[in-house]
Amino acid sequence: MSAPKTDSQQQILALLKQLNREISAQELYVELRRRSQSLGLATIYRALKALKLEGTIQTRTLSNGESFYSLAEAEQHYLTCLNCGKSILLENCPICQESAASREQEHFKIYYHILDFFGLCPSCQHQIHVES
């Protein structure tokens, strides 16, 4: 059973549910201020850390170090271009069956997993090929 949520955690969860997409901590800060729910950025980061540790939200970190947060309800996997930063959502997870077997064997409670592939999108491949 998880600990009771703080007001800041509840505000962040409500916003994530309403937006139903990934969002950075900076974007959360701006959006909460826009909605007259002013929280400090440090408070937002503390709330995000607590929510992540209990498995309520998940984090995806891009190659530039920026983190995006979303509800941990559904697994999402991406192809991310290292040149332009574009992320393409993969429809199917290639390791879901493996993780289920590992979870049972090790008696490990998995909240979520992240699978990202990094490379070059077709547009950037073409651009780099033309420039070389």
Buried (B, 14 or more C-beta within 10 A) or exposed (E): EEEEBBEBBEBBBEBBEEBEEBBEBEBBBEBBEEEEBEBEEEBBBBBBEBBBEEEBBBBBEBEEEEBBBBBBEEBBBBBBBEBEEEBEEBEEBEEEEEBEEEEEEEEEEEEBBEBBEEEBBEEBEEBEEEEE
